[in-house]
Amino acid sequence: MTDTARMTGTNGVPTDAWRKLAFAGGVLYLMTFIFSIPAVFLYGPVLSDPTYILSAGADSQVLLGAFFDLITALACIGTAVALYPVIRRQSEAASIGFVATRIFEGAVIVIGVVCLMAVVWLRQAGAAAGTDSSALVAVGQGLVTVRDVTFLVGPGVMPGLNALLLGYVLYRSRLVPRAIPAMGLIGAPVFLASATLSILGLQEQVSVLPLIALPLIFVWELSLCLWLTFKGFRPAAVAALVADSR
């Protein structure tokens, strides 16, 4: 492909690399949906049965859920890596904040995965070694509780911060239609307020506020990933960012 073919009609800005970054960010965002949702259902046996660690177990199912969540965590971090070279041109501080929150979210997800994998392995080791049943149940429940807390602190808080930081940058830069980041900027305060109340024990995780907040964040992230995957960044906005950074 010639250099001319790689240029937009605005200020001769190269578009190949920008399109690839947008596509990578969109696909990685899509992967977080594809793998995180099934993982919740695959974890069902270990999360719902207090004596799972003593039962016959559904280890293959739980470990598959853990594998899916590991992919989710890596994809989560990957979205920040893919989008950072672009969004930093609008706001270095907000972009670094976005990268940090995505890394934090991914790391917390991994902690939860390790806890559930430990329950599976302890069940297998305990069954083989004849370990005290009550001790195994206590340890297993403790690990499940840690996983529940990581779910509240990671996926339960970070998407709101992500929406604020990335939504701000995308809204200002117009790299995507403003209606998309506007949904994130509207949903983020509601989501963060809901998460704060849950952490402080002032509301149940299943209540009215989360039922309002979750769809807003879900639609924001889904619409963003679809736009980035199939449309990419708007050429005029790319040209403006490049011109401003010169």
Phi, psi and omega in degrees: 000134182283164179298324181298322181291341180272359185260150170275178177275003183244108177061019178058043182276127178296136184247342184305308184295321181294320179294321179295320179294318178297316180296316179298315179298318180295315180295319180294321174299318180297323178297326178296329175287312187299323186260329184287323183293312176298328182300321180301318181285325179294331179284353186316308184301317184283333181276331186263341183253107181300335182254025181306321185296343178254352186277181176295334174080160173230057191300318181299320179295314181295318180293327175295319175299320178297319178297317178298320180291327175296319176297319178301315181298316180293320178295323178301312178294322181298326178300319180291319179297319182290320187272338185303314182303336181271306189288340179296338179291338178270314180206109180296317183295311180296324181291318176296320177299319178297315178300316182297318181291325178291320177295317178299314180300314179298319181295320180292322176300318180297322177301315178298321178298314180300321180298315182287326174296324178295322177300315180298313183291323177293323177299316180292317180291321181293321179295326182281326187262353180070037180294152179306127186296315183296323179293319179297316180299316180298315180295316180299316179294325177297317179293321178294322178296318177300318179298319180297322179292320178297325179294324179287319184281323182275272178299343180275344182235312189301323179303329177293316177293320177302316182296320178296312185288308181290321179300319178300312182295315182291325179293316181291320186277340184061028178295333173230164178306138187298338179298329182290303177295334178299322177297320178294319181291330176283317183286330185301311180299321179295317180297314181293322177297318179297315180296320180297316179296322179293317180297321181280358179075022183267355176206157173284152179295334175255094180208188188294314185298313176300326180292338174275317186290316185300313179299324180297313180291322180299313181293321178299310183291321181293315180295323178295313184294324179291319179295313181297322182291315188259340182245319184082187180285150180288127185304320181296321179291322176300313180300318181294319179295317180295319179296320181291331184274355180280000000 
